[in-house]
Amino acid sequence: MTESRVFEPRLALRFGVTGHRPPRLDTRHESRIREEISGLLRIAGNRLKDLQRTHPDCFSDDTPTVKLLSSLAEGADVIAAEAALESDASLSACLPFTPDVYAKDFKPANWERSARLIERATSTMVLADYPSGSEAAYEMAGQIVLSQCDILFAIWDGEAAGGRGGTTHVIAEAVARHQPVIHIDATGEKPPQLLWSGLHAAIPDRPTIDGVERANASEALPALVEALCAPPKEGQREALLHFLHPRVKRRSHAIAWPLLLWVTGAKKLSKLSLSSQLAEDSAQQAKGLVRPFSEVGHFGKFLNTDLLERYARADAQASLFALRFRSSFVVNFALSGLAVLLALSGLLFPEFKKILITAELLVILIIIVNTRRASRIDFHRRWIDRRHLAERLRQLMITSILGRLGLREVENGTHEPGWASWYARASARELGLVGAKMDEAYLSRLRQTMLDLIDDQAGYHRANQHAMHRANHRLHLIGDCFFAGTIAACLTYLFVSFTMGKDAGLMGFGMAEIVTLLTALFPALAAALYGIRMQGDFAATSERSALIARMLEGLKVALEADPLRYDRLVERSRRLSEILLVDVQQWQLHFETRPMSLPG
């Protein structure tokens, strides 16, 4: 497998289905419904092929795939599944019960039809927590379908909900989360319609079925497929290509940031590293999350190869750009203090004034070049984008094992996403549905994986909290010492002037010149340290890490106390994702307010 094949995602689009069962769905409409769905799936497939030809540098050479996820209940689910197979789309099945329990909800002849489709599915996920006929099971299966799909087929008569987890309930939830819904009229009175908040001029908050815009599905589908799957444009596209085809070193070396951490006591010399992390290191650290599921068919293989390598590249590149950004601003502030020292040294060494001015000018030029370079390469933005992507992919490793891709759960999908979000979604589509039975053994393995991740991240944030607090405190203390030194220099000058006269000196230098140098240099150095503290955000980072560690530890207590049930693990995994994204979101805010600039 080539490297480009690993990192360039395979173009895919995922459909889900919800709809009525007989007798509410008249069997006389089966043929029409099947034809309408088949036609729409073919339109989507052709548009994907067009996108692949248009953007060959963003996708792998593999044939684009259209996938349908169905619970294979009588009626709409089965009709859509048969239509998918007839139109060369692939089928995945999410069963609300184990097959022997599920069969009790069918007439024998109808179950045989669903059983044949289960055999043809490329992957089948089975919920094992629920008794026969449970509405909660159907509701959970509906939620999995929503999480797994980009577009939802709704075979619906337009009437009100018939119960918990019913068709109308699922459609309303999809519309509210800005998920495109293609309404296939169960009565045959209207052609397929697209219901989607992306059709609005101004995107509404939590749109409703009654208020959402509609369009002819066949006409609107090509543009919808492009909106969902096409790579981002302009600057975001360029950033995506930088990740897919990197022109950066595998490892970056820098001394300024690591030296600062050592000087401030944030890190011991024995643990100091002057280079960024390699992708191989990142993969090794994350391998424990996915290795227990390596045998789960194609899903497990992709999880342990392509997805792991994509995460590792994002994590390693985040480390690289973080080191380069942090070292750049530390160098800037350190050199600004040196420039002040060179300028003031002319007071003590007037005979070297020209050399000192030349050296000062050179230092200022280095600061300008360093700043321009950091801004041009955009170290900070590349760092934050890759950290965001790494966190999204690491969360996907956990949530996908539960059968949840969350294709529409982070952003509303009605506008172009950032390249990191686009890439995470493309990887999720390619990963697809886990083919596993959610029984006690599987859920126990998954819970342990979540606990291992919580322990790892809580330990990291506790260590980071103490390191950043120590660095911030030490920088603050040194800055205070410089200001105290300024006061001491002023008082010394006044004392000497009144007791020994204005002409008093030290080591051949005039007292006035010495005091002038110190009282100008010390505040400048204190300001440089303050600038490093503010740009590095040490205090807020320490507090944020402490908060995240506390939230993770609380989540661990709750997770260990929970009964081993699928719905509880889903809830806890969603909370885990929210917690782990807090740090990235705060760094994104920090970027907006404190970009790389010349020291003022």
N, C-alpha and C positions, 0 to 999 in steps of 0.2 A: 504493500500500500504506500503510495507516494505521500510526501508531506502535504502537498497542496490538496490531495483528496481528504486528508484528515481535517484540515482547517476550513476548507471551502464547503459550506453546507450543501446538502442535496436539496434541490428545490421541491417543496412539498406543500400541500394545502389539505387541511383536515376539516371534514364535515361531520356534524353530528345529526341525530334525528330524534324527534319526539313527535308523538301523535296518538290518535285514538285507536282503540281496539274495537273489534266487533262487540255488540251490534251497533255502537255509535258510529263506527266507520262502515259504510255500506260496501260490501264486497264487490258490487257492480262497478265501483270506481277504481278498482285495483289496477287495471290495465292502463287507464289514463294517468294515474298517479305515477306508476312505474315509468312510463314514457316521459313524463315531465321531468322527473328526477334524473333519468338517464341523459336526457338532452342537456340539462344544466351541468351535470358532471362532465360531459364531453366539452362543453364551452369552457369550463374551468380548466380542464386538461390542456386544451389548445392554447389557452392564454398563458399557462405556465410554460409551455414550450416556446412561445414568443418571448417571454421574459428571459428564459435561459439563453436564447440567441442574442438578445439585446444586451445582456449583462454576463458575458462569459467569464469575466474576471472575478465575479462575486459568488458563483455557484460551481459545484463540481460538474463533471461531465456525465454523471449518472442521469438516466432518464427521470424527468420530474414525475412525482407520484401524487395522485389524488387518493385520499383515504377517507373512509366512512367509519364512524363508530356508532354501533347500535346495541341496544339491550336485547334485541331479538324477541321482544314480546309480540303476541299476535297482532296482526293488523299493520299499522304504519311502520313499525320497526322492521318487520320481515320484508315488506314491500320495498322499502328503501335499500335494505341489504341486498336483495335480489337485483335491484336496479343498478347498484354499485358494481356488482360482479359482472353484469351484462355489459357495462360500459368500460370495463377494464380498470376500474378502481379497485383498490384493495379494501378488505373488510377486517375490522377489529370488533370484538364483542366484549361488552361489560355486562355480566350477569348479576342480577340483584340477589340471587340465591345459588347454592350449589345445584348442578343439573338435576339431581334426583328430587330436590325440594322444588325447584322451579317448574319441573314437569307437572306437578300437581295443580298448577294454575292454568293448564292447557287441556284441551281435548286431545286424546291420543294422536289423531291424525295431524292436528295442528302442531303438536310437539315434534313430530317427525320432521316437519318442514323446518322448524327452528334448529333441530338437532343437526340436520344436514348442513345448515349454514354455519353452525359452530365448528363443524369439521373443516370447513373451507376458510375459516377466519385465520389470519396470519398470527394473531395473538388473542388470547381470551383471559380476561380478568374476572375472578369470581369472588363475590362477597359471601362470607360464611357466618356472619353474626346474627342473621335475621331468620325468624320462623316463617313458614309458608304464608303468603298473602300479606305480609307486613307492608303497610304503606310507607313506613320509614325506609325500607329497603329500596322501594321504587324511587323515593325521593333522593336517596343517596346516589343511586345509579344515574338519575337525572343530573345531579350535581357533577358527577364524574364526566358525563357526556359534555356538559358545558365547559368544564375545565380542559377537556381534550380537544375541543374543536374551535376553528376560526369562524365557521359559518354553520348555523343551525337550520336544518330542514324542519319545518313545523307543519305536519299534516293535520290540519285543524279546521273545524267547522265554524269557527268564529264565536262560539258560545262560551259561557262562563265556565270556570273550573269545576271539575266533577269530584275533586278530592285532593288530599295532600299529595304533592309530587306529581299531580296531573299535568296534562298538556298545557293548559292555560297558565298554570303556575310557573312551569319551566320557561315558557315564552316570555312571560312578564319579567322573570329574573334576567334572561338573556338581554332583553331590550334595555333594562335598567343599567346593566353593566356595559352598555354600548356594543354589544355583540350583534353582528349582522344576522338577521333571521329571514329566511326565505319561506314565505307562507304558501304552502300548497293547499289550495282550497279543497277540503274533504268533500264538499258537495258538488264540485265541478262548475260552479257558477262563474268563477273568475280565473283568469290566468295567474300563474305564480307571481307573487309580489315580494319585493325586498323591503323589509322594515329595518331601518338603521338610522341611528342618530347622526351618522356621518353625512347624511343627505341634507341636514339642516345647515343654514348659513352660519348660525351661531349654535354651538353644541350645548344642548340643554343638560342640566344636572338631573341625574336619575330619571331619564325619560320613561314614559309609560306607553303601553300598547295603544291607547286611544290617541295619544298626542304625537307619536313618532312619525316621521315622514315615510312615505312609501314611493316605490318606483317599480316599473315593470322589471321583473327579475332577469329575464333573458337579455334585455337591453343593458341593464345596469351591471350585470355580473362581470364582464371583462374589466371594467374600471374598478370594481370592488376587489377583484383578484390582484390587480396591480397595486391598489392602495394597501392591501394586506401583506403582499409578498415582495414587491419591488424593493431593491436596496435603497437606502436614503440618498438624497441628492447633494450635490455641491460639496461643501466642506465636510459634512458628515460622511459622504461617500468616500472622500479622500482619506478620512480618518479610518474608516473600515478597511480600505485597501492597505493602509499602513500596518494594520493588525494582521491581515491575511497574508501579506507579502512584506514582511518586516525588513527594513533597511537599517535596523539598529543592531548594535553588538548584542551577543547573547548574554554578556556580563559587563557591567559598568563598574569602574573603580573610582573612588573619591575618598578624600581624607577629611574634608572640612566637617561634614556632619558627624561621622563616627568620632572624630577628635573632640568635637563639642560635647558629645554624650559622655565621653570618658572624663573630660575636664570637669564636667558638672556632676560627675558621680552617678549618672543615669545608667551607665554600663561599666562593668569591670573590664580591665585591659585584656584579660584572658578570653572574654566573650565578644571582643570587638572585631567586627568584620569591615574591611575597606572595600568590599565588592557586593554587588547585588546578587540576589538569589537566582539560581538556574531553574529552568523549567523542570529538569529532572528531579530537583529537590522538592519543588512544589507538588509534583505528581506523587512522589514517594510519601509526602506528608498526608495527602488526601486519599491515598489508595485504600486505607482502612475503611473509608466510608462506603466504597463501592465493591470491594472484594467479596463480601459475603453474598453478593447478588450476581456474581459473575456467571453462574450457571443458568440464569433465567433467560434462556434462548437468545435470540438476536438482540433483545433489549439489554440483557446483561453484558453481552459482548460489546455493544456500542457504548454502554455506560463505562466499561473498564478500559476502553481504548480511545475512541474519538472524543467522547465528552471529557474524559479525564485529561487528555492531552490539550484540549481547548482551554479547560480551566487552568492547567499548569502554565500554558503560555500567557494567559491573561494575568495570572498571579505573579509570574516572574517578571513580566514587563511592567507591572505596577510597581514592583520592588525596584526595578531599574530606574524608572522615571521618578519615583519618590526620592531615591538617593541623589539623583542628579539635580532635582529641583531644590531639595533641602540644602545640599552642599552649595548650590549657586547663591542662595540668599545669605548663607552664613559667610561665604567668601566676600560678597558685596559689603556687608556690614563691617567685617573685619578690615577690609581694604579701605573703607571710608574712615575708620579710626586711624589707620596708618597714614592716610593722606593728611589728616589733621596734624598728626605728629610731625610729618615732614615739613608742613607749612610753618609750624611753630618753632621747629628746630633752627630756623634761620635767625631767631632772636639770640640763640646761644652761639651759633656758628655763622656769623655774617659773611665770613670769607668763603663759605661753601654755599652761599645763597643760590647761585645759579644751578649748581648740581642738585640741591634740594628741591628747587622749583621744577627742574626737569624730571626728577624722580616722582614728585607729586603729580605732575601732568601725566606721566606714564601710568601711575596707579589709577588715576581717574579714567584714563582711556581703557584700562583693563576692566574697570567696573562697568563702563558703558558697553564694551564688547560683550562682557559676560551677561549683562542684562538683556541686550538685544538678542543674543544667541538663545538664552533661555526663553524669551518671548517668542522668537521665531519658531523654535522647535516645539514650543508650548508644553514644557515639561509638566506643569501642574495639571493642565487639562488632560493630557495623555495619562498621567498617573491616576486621576480621579475616574476617568472613563474605564480604564482597565481594572481598577479596583471594583468599580460598579459591576462590570462584566463578570469578574471572578466571583463576586458574591452571588450574582444571579445564577451562575452555572453551578456553584456549590449548593445553593438551595435547591436547584433543579435535581441534583443528585438525590436529595432526600424526598422531595415532593413527588417526583416521578415514580419512585418506588411504591408510593401509595396510589399511583394511577392518576396523579394530578399534574397537569402541565401549566395551568394558569396562563393560557395564551392571552387572555384579556383582563387579567386581574391587577396588573401594575399600572399601566397607562390605558386610557380608554380606547386607543386604537383608531380614533377618528382622524388623527393627524399623523404626520410622519414622526415616527419615534426616533430617538437618538440612535446612533449606530450600535451602541452596546446593547440596548434593549432589542433592536432589530435582530442582532446576531443571536442573542439568548433565545428569542422566539424561534428563529430558524433552526437552532439546535434542538429545541424542544419538539418541534414538528417532526424532525428527523428521528428523534428518540422514540416517540410514540407511546403506545400503551404497553404497560408491563403485563406479560402473560403469566399470571400467578394466582394462586388461591390464597385469599386473605384469611388464613386459618391461624390458630394460636401460635404454631411454630414460626410462621412467617412474620406475624406481627411482633412476636417476642424478639426476633432478630432485628427487625426494623427499629423497635424501641431502643434496643441496646446501641444501635448505630446513632440514633439521635442523642442518647445520653453521652456517647463518646464525643460527638461533635460539641455538645454543650460543655463538657469538661475541658476540652481543648480550647475552646474560645473563651470560656470563663477564666482559665489559667492565663491565656494571653493577655486578656484585658486587665486582670489583677496586676500582672507584671508591668504592663504598659502604664497603668495608673501610677504605680510607685515610681517608675522611671521618669515619667513626664513631670510628676510632682517634684521629684528630687532635682531635675534639671531646671524647672521653673524657679524653685526656691533658691538654688545656687546662683543662677543668673541674677535674680532679684537682689540677693545678698551682695554679690560683687558690684552690682550697679550702685547699691546704697553705700558701699565702701568708697567708690569713686566720688560720690557726692560728699561723703564725710571727709574725704581727702581734700576736696575743693574748699570746704569750710576750714579745715585745719591749715591749708596753705594761706588762706586769707588772714586767719588769726595770727599765724606765724609772721606774716609780713607786717601786720600792724604792730605786733609786739617788738619785732626787730627794729622797725622804723622809729618807734618811740624810745627804745632803749639804746640802740647802737647807731642810729642815724640812717639816712636814706642810702648812703653809699656802701652799706654793709653788703657782703657777698658770701659766696660759698663755692669752694673749689675753683676759684678764678672767675666765676660768673656773677653778675650783678643780681642782687636779691629781686629786683623788680622784674628782670627778664625771666628768672626761674619761676616766680609766682605767676607771671602772665602765662607762661607755658603751661603750668600745672592747672591753673584755674580755667583755662580754655580746653586743655586736653582731657581732663577728667570728666567734665560734663559731656564732651563729645563721645568718649568711650562708654559712658553710662547710657547715652542715647542709642549708641550702636547695639548695646546689650538689650536695651528695651525693644529696639526694632527686631532683633532676633527672637525675643520672647513673643512679640505680637505676631510676627510672620509665622513662627513655628506653632503658635496657638497652644503652648504647653499647658497652661492652666485649664483651658476648656477641654483639651484632649484628655487630661488626667481625670477631670470630673466626668466626662462622657464615658470613659472606660470604666470608671467606678460604677456608674449607673448601669451600663450594659452588663457588667459582671453580676450586679445584684439581680437584674432582671433574669439573667440566665440561670442563676442559682435558684431563684424562685420558681422558674419554669421546670427545673430539674426536680424540685420537691414535688410539684404538682404531677409531673409525668410519672414519677415513681409511685405516687399514691393512686393514680388512676387505675381503674379496671382495664384489662387488656382488650380494648375494643377498637374497631376500625375508626368509628366516628370521633373518638377521643384523640386518637393519633393524628387524624386530619386536623383537628382543632389545634393541637399542640404544634404540629409542623407549621401551620400558618402563623402562629405566634412566634415561633423560632425565626421564620423568615423576616417578620417585621422587626424583630430585635436586631438581627444581624445587618439589616439595611440602615439602621439608625446612624451608624458611624459614617457610612458613605454619604448619606443625605446631608449630614452636618458638614462634611468636608466639601461637598458641592456648594453649600451656602457660603462656606469660608472662601472658596475660590472666587465667588462673585464679588465679595467685598474686599478681598486682599490679593489682587493679582500681582505677579512679579513686576517690580518697578525699581527705578533708581532710588537709592536711599535718600530721603529728603532731610 
